[in-house]
Each structure stands twice: as structure tokens, then as C-alpha cells.
Amino acid sequence: MFQLSHHARLETEASQLWQAFTSPSGLAAWLWPDRRTEVTIDLRVGGAWRAASSNLAIGVGGRYTEITVPHQLGFTWSWHGEPEVTQVSVEFTGVGLVLEHHGFGSARSRDDHIEGWRDCLARLPAFLASRPQLDVRDGAGPNRATWAVNRTGAVKRRPSGGAGST
């Protein structure tokens, strides 16, 4: 099996990173470049999550496997219509994050995800710099929330302080 690891240094608190990954509005704002991404989150171990873009004709989802607020998040990852199910683990360190994604059946699949995570995580600093005020109930608990988020206007991305992937 193949895996990837991405370490990103970000000037923000672990709680802000946690919200960026666990609130539907936060995840929808930076995950994909599409102006309209729908995200559904049932934030509990065993709960489902889903992100979809009809404009990009893509969707991904899975189930939460580990939740330690606000330091550790684990979930399965499966592209809609694809049989491969992989595992993602994100540690929010207080100076950034460590993302590990493993269980790829091929080096090509892993390499595609390296490129994908680089693109996604490159949008994260601009989102965090905007210091969004997310509702603390947004994505928390057993209630499901679905958001269709429209982003408008250009945002300049500030440097993240260095990041690398292996």
C-alpha cells in the first residue's frame, strides 16, 4: 500500500484549523476552487461526511474514525463512483498541521492525491487569514448540516511559512 504525508506550518491556532476541517462552511470555502461546493458533515465517530461540486462533477466522502477536539481528526476517503477507500489522519499541532493519507492501491493514485492535497491546502492560508467567524454549532454534534457556499472576489494568498509533501 502507498501513503503520503504533508506537513504545513500555518500561523493560526489549532481550534481555527479544526473549524476549517470540521465545519461545513469552512471546508466548503477552501477544499476546492469551485465557487459552489456542497458539504455535509455528521461530526461523530461513525458519522458521514461528503463534499460535492456539480460544477466540477466531483464528489468525495467517507466516515469519521477519530475525533479528538481540537487536535486530531481521522476519516475515510472515497471518491464517488470509485471503489478505493483510503484513510486520512490530520493532526492540528498549534503551529500547523500534519496530514497523512494512506491505503492507496497504486503509486499513481497516491501521486494524484499528493497533487490534490497540495492544491487544496494551498487555499487554506487565505481562508484562515480571513479569520472567518464560524458558528460553533456548525458541523458539531450529531446534527447534520448542509451548506452551499458561494465565494466571490479575489483573495491574495499569504505565504504559509513553508510546507512539504513526501
Contacts in CASP RR format, 6 or more apart in sequence:
PFRMAT RR
TARGET T0000
AUTHOR 0000-0000-0000
METHOD contacts of the structure
MODEL  1
MFQLSHHARLETEASQLWQAFTSPSGLAAWLWPDRRTEVTIDLRVGGAWR
AASSNLAIGVGGRYTEITVPHQLGFTWSWHGEPEVTQVSVEFTGVGLVLE
HHGFGSARSRDDHIEGWRDCLARLPAFLASRPQLDVRDGAGPNRATWAVN
RTGAVKRRPSGGAGST
1 102 0 8 1.000
1 103 0 8 1.000
1 104 0 8 1.000
1 105 0 8 1.000
2 102 0 8 1.000
2 103 0 8 1.000
2 104 0 8 1.000
2 105 0 8 1.000
2 106 0 8 1.000
2 107 0 8 1.000
2 109 0 8 1.000
2 110 0 8 1.000
3 100 0 8 1.000
3 101 0 8 1.000
3 102 0 8 1.000
3 103 0 8 1.000
3 104 0 8 1.000
3 110 0 8 1.000
4 100 0 8 1.000
4 101 0 8 1.000
4 102 0 8 1.000
4 104 0 8 1.000
4 110 0 8 1.000
4 113 0 8 1.000
4 114 0 8 1.000
4 117 0 8 1.000
4 165 0 8 1.000
4 166 0 8 1.000
5 98 0 8 1.000
5 99 0 8 1.000
5 100 0 8 1.000
5 101 0 8 1.000
5 165 0 8 1.000
5 166 0 8 1.000
6 98 0 8 1.000
6 99 0 8 1.000
6 100 0 8 1.000
6 101 0 8 1.000
6 114 0 8 1.000
6 117 0 8 1.000
6 118 0 8 1.000
6 121 0 8 1.000
6 163 0 8 1.000
6 164 0 8 1.000
6 165 0 8 1.000
6 166 0 8 1.000
7 97 0 8 1.000
7 98 0 8 1.000
7 99 0 8 1.000
7 163 0 8 1.000
7 164 0 8 1.000
7 165 0 8 1.000
8 96 0 8 1.000
8 97 0 8 1.000
8 98 0 8 1.000
8 99 0 8 1.000
8 121 0 8 1.000
8 124 0 8 1.000
8 160 0 8 1.000
8 162 0 8 1.000
8 163 0 8 1.000
8 164 0 8 1.000
9 95 0 8 1.000
9 96 0 8 1.000
9 160 0 8 1.000
9 161 0 8 1.000
9 162 0 8 1.000
9 163 0 8 1.000
10 17 0 8 1.000
10 95 0 8 1.000
10 96 0 8 1.000
10 97 0 8 1.000
10 124 0 8 1.000
10 125 0 8 1.000
10 128 0 8 1.000
10 160 0 8 1.000
10 161 0 8 1.000
11 161 0 8 1.000
12 94 0 8 1.000
12 96 0 8 1.000
12 128 0 8 1.000
13 94 0 8 1.000
14 70 0 8 1.000
14 71 0 8 1.000
14 92 0 8 1.000
14 93 0 8 1.000
14 94 0 8 1.000
14 96 0 8 1.000
15 70 0 8 1.000
16 128 0 8 1.000
16 131 0 8 1.000
17 70 0 8 1.000
17 92 0 8 1.000
17 94 0 8 1.000
17 96 0 8 1.000
17 97 0 8 1.000
17 128 0 8 1.000
18 69 0 8 1.000
18 70 0 8 1.000
18 71 0 8 1.000
18 73 0 8 1.000
18 92 0 8 1.000
19 26 0 8 1.000
19 134 0 8 1.000
19 138 0 8 1.000
20 26 0 8 1.000
20 27 0 8 1.000
20 29 0 8 1.000
20 30 0 8 1.000
20 124 0 8 1.000
20 127 0 8 1.000
20 128 0 8 1.000
21 27 0 8 1.000
21 73 0 8 1.000
21 90 0 8 1.000
21 92 0 8 1.000
22 41 0 8 1.000
22 43 0 8 1.000
22 73 0 8 1.000
22 139 0 8 1.000
22 140 0 8 1.000
23 41 0 8 1.000
23 134 0 8 1.000
23 135 0 8 1.000
23 138 0 8 1.000
23 139 0 8 1.000
23 140 0 8 1.000
24 39 0 8 1.000
24 40 0 8 1.000
24 41 0 8 1.000
24 138 0 8 1.000
24 139 0 8 1.000
24 145 0 8 1.000
24 146 0 8 1.000
24 147 0 8 1.000
24 149 0 8 1.000
25 39 0 8 1.000
25 132 0 8 1.000
25 134 0 8 1.000
25 138 0 8 1.000
25 147 0 8 1.000
25 149 0 8 1.000
26 39 0 8 1.000
26 127 0 8 1.000
26 132 0 8 1.000
26 134 0 8 1.000
26 138 0 8 1.000
26 149 0 8 1.000
27 39 0 8 1.000
27 41 0 8 1.000
27 51 0 8 1.000
28 37 0 8 1.000
28 38 0 8 1.000
28 39 0 8 1.000
28 51 0 8 1.000
28 147 0 8 1.000
28 148 0 8 1.000
28 149 0 8 1.000
29 127 0 8 1.000
29 132 0 8 1.000
29 149 0 8 1.000
29 151 0 8 1.000
30 120 0 8 1.000
30 123 0 8 1.000
30 124 0 8 1.000
30 126 0 8 1.000
30 127 0 8 1.000
31 37 0 8 1.000
31 39 0 8 1.000
31 51 0 8 1.000
31 120 0 8 1.000
31 123 0 8 1.000
32 51 0 8 1.000
32 53 0 8 1.000
32 56 0 8 1.000
32 58 0 8 1.000
32 120 0 8 1.000
33 119 0 8 1.000
33 123 0 8 1.000
34 53 0 8 1.000
34 55 0 8 1.000
34 56 0 8 1.000
35 55 0 8 1.000
35 150 0 8 1.000
35 151 0 8 1.000
35 152 0 8 1.000
36 53 0 8 1.000
36 54 0 8 1.000
36 55 0 8 1.000
36 148 0 8 1.000
36 149 0 8 1.000
36 150 0 8 1.000
37 51 0 8 1.000
37 52 0 8 1.000
37 53 0 8 1.000
37 148 0 8 1.000
37 149 0 8 1.000
38 50 0 8 1.000
38 51 0 8 1.000
38 52 0 8 1.000
38 53 0 8 1.000
38 54 0 8 1.000
38 146 0 8 1.000
38 147 0 8 1.000
38 148 0 8 1.000
39 49 0 8 1.000
39 50 0 8 1.000
39 51 0 8 1.000
39 52 0 8 1.000
39 146 0 8 1.000
39 147 0 8 1.000
39 149 0 8 1.000
40 48 0 8 1.000
40 49 0 8 1.000
40 50 0 8 1.000
40 51 0 8 1.000
40 144 0 8 1.000
40 145 0 8 1.000
40 146 0 8 1.000
41 49 0 8 1.000
41 139 0 8 1.000
41 144 0 8 1.000
41 145 0 8 1.000
42 48 0 8 1.000
42 49 0 8 1.000
42 64 0 8 1.000
42 141 0 8 1.000
42 142 0 8 1.000
42 143 0 8 1.000
42 144 0 8 1.000
43 49 0 8 1.000
43 64 0 8 1.000
43 67 0 8 1.000
43 139 0 8 1.000
43 140 0 8 1.000
43 141 0 8 1.000
44 64 0 8 1.000
44 67 0 8 1.000
44 141 0 8 1.000
44 142 0 8 1.000
45 64 0 8 1.000
45 65 0 8 1.000
45 66 0 8 1.000
45 67 0 8 1.000
46 63 0 8 1.000
46 64 0 8 1.000
46 65 0 8 1.000
47 63 0 8 1.000
47 64 0 8 1.000
48 61 0 8 1.000
48 62 0 8 1.000
48 63 0 8 1.000
48 64 0 8 1.000
49 61 0 8 1.000
49 62 0 8 1.000
49 63 0 8 1.000
49 64 0 8 1.000
49 75 0 8 1.000
50 59 0 8 1.000
50 60 0 8 1.000
50 61 0 8 1.000
50 62 0 8 1.000
51 59 0 8 1.000
51 60 0 8 1.000
51 61 0 8 1.000
52 58 0 8 1.000
52 59 0 8 1.000
52 60 0 8 1.000
52 80 0 8 1.000
53 59 0 8 1.000
58 79 0 8 1.000
58 80 0 8 1.000
59 79 0 8 1.000
59 80 0 8 1.000
60 77 0 8 1.000
60 78 0 8 1.000
60 79 0 8 1.000
60 80 0 8 1.000
61 76 0 8 1.000
61 77 0 8 1.000
61 78 0 8 1.000
61 79 0 8 1.000
61 80 0 8 1.000
62 75 0 8 1.000
62 76 0 8 1.000
62 77 0 8 1.000
62 78 0 8 1.000
62 85 0 8 1.000
63 75 0 8 1.000
63 76 0 8 1.000
64 73 0 8 1.000
64 74 0 8 1.000
64 75 0 8 1.000
65 74 0 8 1.000
65 75 0 8 1.000
65 76 0 8 1.000
65 87 0 8 1.000
66 72 0 8 1.000
66 73 0 8 1.000
66 74 0 8 1.000
66 75 0 8 1.000
66 89 0 8 1.000
67 73 0 8 1.000
67 74 0 8 1.000
70 92 0 8 1.000
71 91 0 8 1.000
71 92 0 8 1.000
72 89 0 8 1.000
72 90 0 8 1.000
72 91 0 8 1.000
72 92 0 8 1.000
73 89 0 8 1.000
73 90 0 8 1.000
73 92 0 8 1.000
74 87 0 8 1.000
74 88 0 8 1.000
74 89 0 8 1.000
74 90 0 8 1.000
75 87 0 8 1.000
75 88 0 8 1.000
76 85 0 8 1.000
76 86 0 8 1.000
76 87 0 8 1.000
76 88 0 8 1.000
77 85 0 8 1.000
77 86 0 8 1.000
77 87 0 8 1.000
77 88 0 8 1.000
77 101 0 8 1.000
78 84 0 8 1.000
78 85 0 8 1.000
78 86 0 8 1.000
84 104 0 8 1.000
84 105 0 8 1.000
84 109 0 8 1.000
86 101 0 8 1.000
86 102 0 8 1.000
86 103 0 8 1.000
86 104 0 8 1.000
86 113 0 8 1.000
87 101 0 8 1.000
87 102 0 8 1.000
87 103 0 8 1.000
88 99 0 8 1.000
88 100 0 8 1.000
88 101 0 8 1.000
89 99 0 8 1.000
89 100 0 8 1.000
89 101 0 8 1.000
90 97 0 8 1.000
90 98 0 8 1.000
90 99 0 8 1.000
90 100 0 8 1.000
91 97 0 8 1.000
91 98 0 8 1.000
91 99 0 8 1.000
99 117 0 8 1.000
99 121 0 8 1.000
101 110 0 8 1.000
101 113 0 8 1.000
101 117 0 8 1.000
104 110 0 8 1.000
104 113 0 8 1.000
114 165 0 8 1.000
117 165 0 8 1.000
118 165 0 8 1.000
121 163 0 8 1.000
122 157 0 8 1.000
122 160 0 8 1.000
123 157 0 8 1.000
124 160 0 8 1.000
125 157 0 8 1.000
125 158 0 8 1.000
125 159 0 8 1.000
125 160 0 8 1.000
126 155 0 8 1.000
126 156 0 8 1.000
126 157 0 8 1.000
126 158 0 8 1.000
129 155 0 8 1.000
129 158 0 8 1.000
130 155 0 8 1.000
137 143 0 8 1.000
138 145 0 8 1.000
139 145 0 8 1.000
END
